[in-house]
Amino acid sequence: QVQLVESGGGLVQAGGSLRLSCAASGSISSINTMGWYRQAPGKQRELVAAITSGGSTNYADSVKGRFTISRDNAKNTVYLQMNSLTPEGTAVYYCTGNIRVIFTSRDYWGQGTQVTVSS
């Protein structure tokens, strides 16, 4: 069984910062790409940022220059540093990872953590 558990969400004022963490645990053989998605009320879930096992990153245009994704492979953990937050960043943030358990790889998702940015 594999679990992804997010932490670090909360309420912040516009212009502030938050750091999200997501730790994967269980019978993990290896982890490929990890990422963060978000879903605002009434909107579709969208990719925020992703990072490969080798450290290559990809960001949504709306967060480039403000958000930084990183990972600690030894801890099976991915982070999202969010700076200069705006009210448009209010959403539930979900962690995802493409994880191999023995011979099978598939995407796993966390339960989500709420981020609320007040104006």
VOBAMI-560586 format. One line per field, with one value per residue: residue number from 1; residue in three letters; x, y, z of N, C-alpha, C, CB in turn. Coordinates in Angstrom, 1 decimal. Glycine has a CB too. Layout:
N
num <- [NUM, ...];
residuo <- [ALA, ...];
n.c1 <- [X, ...];
n.c2 <- [Y, ...];
n.c3 <- [Z, ...];
ca.c1 <- [X, ...];
ca.c2 <- [Y, ...];
ca.c3 <- [Z, ...];
c.c1 <- [X, ...];
c.c2 <- [Y, ...];
c.c3 <- [Z, ...];
cb.c1 <- [X, ...];
cb.c2 <- [Y, ...];
cb.c3 <- [Z, ...];
This chain:
119
num <- [1, 2, 3, 4, 5, 6, 7, 8, 9, 10, 11, 12, 13, 14, 15, 16, 17, 18, 19, 20, 21, 22, 23, 24, 25, 26, 27, 28, 29, 30, 31, 32, 33, 34, 35, 36, 37, 38, 39, 40, 41, 42, 43, 44, 45, 46, 47, 48, 49, 50, 51, 52, 53, 54, 55, 56, 57, 58, 59, 60, 61, 62, 63, 64, 65, 66, 67, 68, 69, 70, 71, 72, 73, 74, 75, 76, 77, 78, 79, 80, 81, 82, 83, 84, 85, 86, 87, 88, 89, 90, 91, 92, 93, 94, 95, 96, 97, 98, 99, 100, 101, 102, 103, 104, 105, 106, 107, 108, 109, 110, 111, 112, 113, 114, 115, 116, 117, 118, 119];
residuo <- [GLN, VAL, GLN, LEU, VAL, GLU, SER, GLY, GLY, GLY, LEU, VAL, GLN, ALA, GLY, GLY, SER, LEU, ARG, LEU, SER, CYS, ALA, ALA, SER, GLY, SER, ILE, SER, SER, ILE, ASN, THR, MET, GLY, TRP, TYR, ARG, GLN, ALA, PRO, GLY, LYS, GLN, ARG, GLU, LEU, VAL, ALA, ALA, ILE, THR, SER, GLY, GLY, SER, THR, ASN, TYR, ALA, ASP, SER, VAL, LYS, GLY, ARG, PHE, THR, ILE, SER, ARG, ASP, ASN, ALA, LYS, ASN, THR, VAL, TYR, LEU, GLN, MET, ASN, SER, LEU, THR, PRO, GLU, GLY, THR, ALA, VAL, TYR, TYR, CYS, THR, GLY, ASN, ILE, ARG, VAL, ILE, PHE, THR, SER, ARG, ASP, TYR, TRP, GLY, GLN, GLY, THR, GLN, VAL, THR, VAL, SER, SER];
n.c1 <- [0.8, 0.5, 1.0, 0.4, 1.0, 0.1, 1.2, 1.3, -0.4, -2.7, -3.9, -3.1, -1.9, -2.2, 0.7, 2.2, 3.9, 4.0, 4.9, 4.6, 4.5, 5.0, 4.9, 5.7, 4.9, 5.2, 5.1, 7.3, 9.1, 10.4, 10.3, 9.1, 8.2, 7.1, 4.6, 2.6, -0.8, -3.6, -6.9, -9.3, -12.4, -15.1, -13.6, -11.5, -9.1, -5.7, -2.3, 0.3, 3.1, 5.9, 8.3, 11.0, 12.6, 15.2, 15.4, 14.6, 12.4, 9.0, 6.7, 3.5, 2.5, 1.4, 2.6, 5.3, 8.4, 7.6, 6.8, 8.5, 9.5, 10.7, 12.6, 13.3, 14.9, 15.8, 14.1, 11.7, 10.0, 8.3, 8.4, 6.8, 7.5, 5.9, 5.8, 5.0, 2.2, -1.1, -4.6, -5.8, -4.5, -5.8, -7.0, -7.5, -4.6, -3.0, -0.9, 1.0, 2.4, 4.3, 4.6, 6.5, 5.8, 7.2, 6.9, 5.0, 3.9, 2.2, 0.0, -0.3, -2.2, -2.4, -4.5, -5.0, -4.5, -5.6, -5.2, -5.5, -5.7, -5.8, -7.1];
n.c2 <- [-1.2, 2.2, 5.5, 9.0, 11.9, 15.1, 18.3, 21.5, 23.4, 26.2, 29.4, 32.5, 35.8, 37.9, 38.1, 36.8, 33.8, 30.2, 26.8, 23.8, 20.3, 16.9, 13.6, 10.4, 7.0, 3.5, 0.4, 1.0, 0.9, 2.5, 6.0, 8.0, 10.7, 13.4, 15.6, 18.7, 19.5, 21.7, 22.6, 24.9, 26.3, 25.4, 25.1, 23.3, 20.7, 21.6, 21.4, 22.4, 22.3, 20.1, 17.5, 15.6, 12.4, 12.9, 15.6, 17.5, 20.2, 21.5, 24.0, 25.6, 28.4, 30.5, 30.4, 30.6, 31.7, 32.4, 30.1, 27.2, 24.0, 21.1, 18.1, 15.5, 12.7, 10.7, 10.8, 10.4, 12.6, 15.5, 19.0, 22.2, 25.4, 28.3, 31.6, 35.1, 35.0, 35.1, 35.9, 34.4, 32.0, 30.5, 27.4, 23.8, 21.9, 19.3, 16.5, 14.4, 11.4, 9.3, 6.1, 3.2, 0.0, -2.9, -4.4, -2.8, 0.4, 3.3, 6.2, 7.9, 9.7, 12.3, 13.3, 16.0, 19.5, 22.4, 25.6, 29.0, 32.2, 35.4, 38.6];
n.c3 <- [0.0, -0.8, 0.3, 0.0, 1.7, 2.4, 3.7, 5.3, 4.2, 4.5, 5.8, 4.4, 3.9, 0.9, -1.0, 0.7, 1.9, 1.5, 2.4, 1.0, 1.8, 0.8, 1.6, 0.6, 1.3, 2.2, 0.3, -1.6, -4.6, -6.5, -7.3, -9.8, -11.7, -9.7, -8.5, -8.2, -8.1, -8.4, -7.4, -7.7, -6.4, -8.4, -10.6, -12.9, -12.1, -12.1, -13.4, -11.3, -10.8, -11.6, -11.1, -12.1, -11.4, -11.8, -11.4, -13.2, -13.9, -14.3, -14.8, -14.3, -16.3, -14.8, -12.4, -12.6, -11.6, -9.1, -7.6, -6.4, -7.0, -5.4, -4.4, -2.2, -2.6, -1.0, 1.1, 0.0, -0.6, -1.7, -2.3, -2.3, -2.7, -2.2, -3.1, -3.0, -3.0, -4.4, -4.3, -6.3, -6.0, -4.2, -3.4, -3.3, -2.9, -4.4, -4.1, -6.2, -7.4, -9.6, -9.1, -8.5, -7.7, -7.0, -9.9, -11.1, -12.2, -11.3, -11.0, -8.0, -5.6, -3.2, -0.4, -0.4, 0.4, 1.9, 0.6, 1.3, 0.3, 1.4, 0.5];
ca.c1 <- [0.0, 1.3, 0.2, 1.0, 0.4, 0.5, 1.1, 1.8, -1.4, -3.2, -4.4, -2.0, -2.3, -1.7, 2.0, 2.9, 4.5, 3.8, 5.7, 3.9, 5.3, 4.3, 5.7, 5.2, 5.3, 4.6, 6.0, 7.8, 10.4, 11.0, 9.4, 9.4, 7.8, 6.2, 4.1, 1.5, -1.9, -4.5, -8.3, -10.1, -13.8, -15.8, -12.6, -10.9, -7.8, -4.7, -1.0, 1.1, 4.5, 6.3, 9.7, 11.4, 13.5, 16.5, 15.4, 14.0, 11.1, 8.0, 5.8, 2.4, 2.9, 0.9, 3.4, 6.7, 9.1, 7.1, 6.8, 9.6, 9.3, 12.0, 12.3, 14.3, 14.7, 16.1, 12.9, 10.5, 9.3, 8.4, 8.1, 6.4, 7.7, 5.1, 6.0, 4.2, 0.9, -2.2, -5.9, -6.0, -3.8, -6.7, -7.3, -6.9, -3.4, -2.9, 0.4, 0.9, 3.6, 4.2, 5.4, 6.6, 5.7, 7.8, 6.9, 3.9, 4.0, 0.9, 0.0, -0.9, -2.6, -2.7, -5.9, -5.1, -4.3, -6.3, -4.5, -6.4, -4.9, -6.7, -6.7];
ca.c2 <- [0.0, 3.4, 6.7, 10.3, 12.7, 16.5, 19.1, 22.8, 24.4, 27.1, 30.7, 33.4, 37.0, 38.1, 38.5, 35.9, 32.5, 28.9, 25.7, 22.5, 19.1, 15.7, 12.4, 9.1, 5.9, 2.2, -0.6, 1.8, 0.4, 3.8, 7.1, 8.7, 12.1, 13.9, 16.9, 19.3, 20.0, 22.4, 22.8, 26.0, 26.1, 25.6, 25.0, 22.0, 20.5, 22.0, 21.2, 23.6, 22.1, 18.7, 17.3, 14.2, 11.8, 13.5, 17.0, 18.4, 20.8, 22.0, 24.9, 26.4, 29.8, 31.4, 30.4, 30.7, 32.8, 32.6, 28.8, 26.3, 22.6, 20.4, 16.8, 14.8, 11.3, 9.8, 10.9, 10.2, 13.8, 16.6, 20.2, 23.3, 26.7, 29.3, 32.9, 36.1, 34.4, 36.0, 35.3, 33.3, 30.8, 29.8, 26.1, 22.6, 21.5, 17.8, 15.9, 13.2, 10.7, 8.1, 5.3, 1.8, -1.1, -4.1, -4.3, -2.0, 1.8, 4.0, 7.5, 8.0, 11.0, 12.6, 13.8, 17.4, 20.4, 23.7, 26.9, 30.1, 33.5, 36.5, 39.9];
ca.c3 <- [0.0, -0.9, 0.7, -0.1, 2.7, 2.2, 4.9, 5.1, 3.8, 5.5, 5.4, 4.2, 3.2, -0.4, -0.9, 1.7, 1.4, 2.2, 1.8, 1.1, 1.7, 0.5, 1.8, 0.1, 2.2, 1.8, -0.4, -2.8, -5.3, -6.9, -7.6, -11.0, -11.6, -8.6, -8.8, -7.5, -8.8, -7.6, -7.8, -7.1, -6.4, -9.7, -11.7, -13.1, -11.5, -13.0, -13.0, -10.8, -11.0, -11.6, -11.0, -12.4, -10.5, -12.1, -11.0, -14.2, -13.4, -15.2, -14.1, -15.0, -16.6, -13.8, -11.1, -12.9, -11.0, -7.8, -7.0, -6.7, -6.6, -5.2, -3.9, -1.4, -3.0, 0.2, 2.0, -0.8, -0.3, -2.6, -1.7, -3.2, -2.0, -2.9, -2.7, -3.6, -3.3, -4.8, -4.0, -7.3, -5.6, -3.3, -4.0, -2.7, -3.6, -4.4, -4.5, -7.0, -7.8, -10.4, -8.1, -8.9, -6.6, -7.6, -11.4, -11.6, -11.9, -11.6, -10.3, -6.7, -5.2, -1.8, -0.1, -0.7, 1.5, 1.5, 0.7, 1.2, 0.2, 1.6, -0.2];
c.c1 <- [0.9, 0.4, 1.1, 0.2, 1.0, 0.4, 1.6, 0.8, -1.9, -3.7, -3.2, -2.5, -1.6, -0.2, 2.9, 3.4, 4.0, 4.7, 4.9, 4.9, 4.4, 5.2, 5.0, 5.8, 4.6, 5.6, 6.5, 9.1, 11.1, 9.9, 9.9, 9.0, 6.9, 5.7, 3.0, 0.5, -2.7, -5.9, -9.0, -11.6, -14.4, -14.8, -12.1, -9.5, -6.7, -3.3, -0.3, 2.5, 4.8, 7.8, 10.0, 12.3, 14.9, 16.6, 15.0, 12.6, 10.3, 7.0, 4.6, 2.9, 2.5, 1.7, 4.9, 7.3, 8.7, 7.1, 8.0, 9.3, 10.6, 11.6, 13.5, 14.1, 14.9, 14.9, 11.6, 9.5, 9.4, 7.8, 7.6, 6.5, 6.9, 5.3, 5.1, 2.8, -0.2, -3.5, -6.3, -5.4, -4.6, -7.2, -7.0, -5.8, -3.2, -1.5, 0.1, 2.3, 3.4, 5.2, 5.3, 6.7, 6.1, 7.8, 5.9, 4.1, 2.6, 1.0, -0.8, -1.2, -2.8, -4.1, -6.1, -5.0, -4.8, -5.3, -5.4, -5.6, -5.9, -6.2, -6.6];
c.c2 <- [1.2, 4.6, 7.9, 11.2, 14.1, 17.2, 20.5, 23.8, 25.3, 28.4, 31.7, 34.7, 37.1, 38.7, 37.6, 34.6, 31.3, 27.9, 24.4, 21.3, 17.9, 14.5, 11.2, 8.0, 4.7, 1.4, 0.0, 1.2, 1.6, 4.8, 7.9, 10.2, 12.3, 15.3, 17.4, 19.8, 20.9, 22.5, 23.8, 25.7, 26.4, 25.5, 23.6, 21.9, 20.8, 21.7, 22.5, 23.4, 20.6, 18.7, 15.9, 13.7, 12.4, 15.0, 18.0, 18.9, 21.3, 22.8, 25.4, 27.8, 30.7, 31.4, 30.5, 31.9, 33.0, 31.3, 28.0, 24.9, 21.9, 19.0, 16.3, 13.3, 10.4, 9.7, 10.6, 11.4, 14.8, 17.8, 21.2, 24.6, 27.7, 30.7, 33.9, 35.6, 35.4, 35.2, 34.2, 32.0, 30.0, 28.5, 25.0, 22.1, 20.0, 17.4, 14.7, 12.7, 9.5, 7.1, 3.8, 0.9, -2.4, -3.8, -3.4, -0.5, 2.4, 5.3, 7.3, 9.4, 11.1, 13.1, 15.3, 18.3, 21.8, 24.8, 28.0, 31.4, 34.6, 37.8, 41.0];
c.c3 <- [0.0, -0.5, 0.4, 0.9, 2.6, 3.6, 4.5, 4.5, 4.9, 4.9, 5.4, 3.6, 1.8, -0.2, 0.0, 1.0, 2.2, 1.6, 2.1, 1.0, 1.4, 0.7, 1.4, 1.0, 1.7, 1.1, -1.7, -3.3, -5.8, -7.2, -8.8, -10.8, -10.4, -9.0, -7.9, -8.4, -7.9, -8.2, -7.1, -7.2, -7.8, -10.8, -11.8, -12.4, -12.5, -12.5, -12.5, -11.2, -10.9, -11.6, -11.3, -11.4, -10.6, -11.7, -12.0, -13.7, -14.6, -14.4, -15.0, -15.2, -15.5, -12.6, -11.4, -12.2, -9.5, -7.0, -7.4, -6.1, -6.4, -4.5, -3.1, -1.7, -1.8, 1.1, 1.3, -0.6, -1.4, -1.9, -2.7, -2.3, -2.8, -2.3, -3.5, -4.0, -3.6, -4.4, -5.1, -7.0, -4.6, -4.0, -3.0, -3.5, -3.3, -4.8, -5.3, -7.3, -8.6, -9.7, -8.6, -7.6, -7.3, -9.2, -12.0, -11.2, -12.2, -10.8, -9.0, -6.3, -3.7, -1.6, -0.3, 0.6, 1.0, 1.7, 0.4, 1.3, 0.3, 1.0, 0.8];
cb.c1 <- [-1.0, 1.8, -0.1, 0.9, 0.6, -0.4, 2.0, 2.9, -2.6, -2.2, -5.5, -0.8, -1.9, -2.5, 2.1, 2.0, 6.1, 2.3, 7.1, 2.8, 6.1, 3.6, 6.1, 5.6, 5.0, 3.4, 5.2, 8.0, 10.1, 11.9, 9.2, 8.7, 7.2, 6.9, 3.5, 2.1, -2.8, -4.0, -9.0, -9.7, -14.5, -16.4, -11.5, -10.7, -7.6, -4.8, -0.1, 0.9, 5.4, 5.7, 10.3, 12.0, 13.6, 16.9, 16.8, 13.9, 11.4, 7.3, 6.5, 1.1, 2.3, -0.5, 3.1, 6.9, 8.9, 5.6, 5.5, 10.9, 8.5, 12.9, 11.9, 14.3, 15.6, 17.3, 12.9, 9.8, 9.7, 7.5, 9.3, 4.9, 9.2, 3.6, 7.5, 4.9, 0.4, -2.2, -7.0, -5.5, -2.5, -7.9, -6.7, -8.1, -2.2, -3.9, 1.2, 0.1, 4.4, 4.7, 4.8, 7.9, 4.3, 7.0, 6.8, 2.6, 5.0, -0.3, -0.7, -0.1, -3.9, -1.7, -6.2, -6.5, -2.8, -7.5, -3.3, -7.5, -4.1, -7.0, -7.6];
cb.c2 <- [0.0, 3.7, 6.6, 10.9, 12.2, 17.2, 18.6, 22.8, 23.6, 27.4, 31.2, 32.8, 38.3, 39.0, 39.9, 35.6, 32.6, 28.5, 25.6, 22.4, 18.9, 15.7, 12.3, 8.9, 6.2, 2.4, -1.9, 3.3, -0.6, 3.5, 8.1, 8.2, 12.6, 13.8, 16.9, 20.5, 18.9, 23.8, 21.4, 27.3, 26.9, 26.9, 26.0, 21.7, 19.0, 23.4, 20.6, 23.8, 22.8, 18.0, 17.8, 14.1, 10.3, 13.3, 17.4, 17.8, 21.8, 21.0, 26.0, 26.3, 30.3, 31.0, 29.1, 30.7, 34.0, 33.1, 28.0, 26.9, 21.8, 21.2, 15.8, 15.1, 11.0, 10.3, 12.2, 8.9, 14.3, 16.2, 20.8, 23.1, 27.1, 28.9, 33.3, 36.7, 33.5, 36.4, 36.3, 33.8, 31.1, 30.7, 25.9, 21.5, 22.3, 17.1, 15.6, 13.4, 10.4, 8.3, 5.4, 1.6, -1.1, -5.4, -5.7, -2.5, 2.5, 3.2, 8.5, 7.3, 11.4, 13.6, 13.5, 17.7, 20.5, 23.9, 26.9, 30.1, 33.6, 36.7, 40.3];
cb.c3 <- [1.2, -2.4, 2.2, -1.6, 4.2, 1.2, 6.0, 4.1, 3.1, 6.6, 6.4, 3.5, 4.1, -1.2, -0.5, 2.8, 1.5, 2.1, 2.5, 0.0, 3.1, -0.9, 3.3, -1.4, 3.7, 0.9, -0.6, -2.4, -6.4, -8.2, -6.4, -12.3, -12.9, -7.2, -10.2, -6.6, -9.5, -7.3, -7.7, -7.8, -5.4, -9.7, -11.5, -14.6, -10.9, -13.4, -14.1, -9.3, -10.0, -12.8, -9.7, -13.8, -10.6, -13.5, -10.5, -15.6, -12.4, -16.1, -13.4, -14.2, -17.9, -13.5, -10.4, -14.4, -11.7, -7.8, -7.4, -6.0, -7.7, -4.2, -4.9, 0.1, -4.2, 0.9, 2.8, -0.5, 1.1, -3.9, -0.9, -3.7, -1.9, -2.7, -3.0, -4.9, -2.1, -6.3, -4.0, -8.7, -5.0, -2.8, -5.3, -2.5, -3.1, -5.3, -3.2, -8.3, -6.5, -11.9, -6.7, -9.7, -5.9, -7.3, -12.0, -11.1, -12.8, -11.2, -11.2, -5.6, -5.9, -1.3, 1.4, -1.3, 2.0, 2.3, -0.4, 2.3, -1.1, 3.1, -1.3];
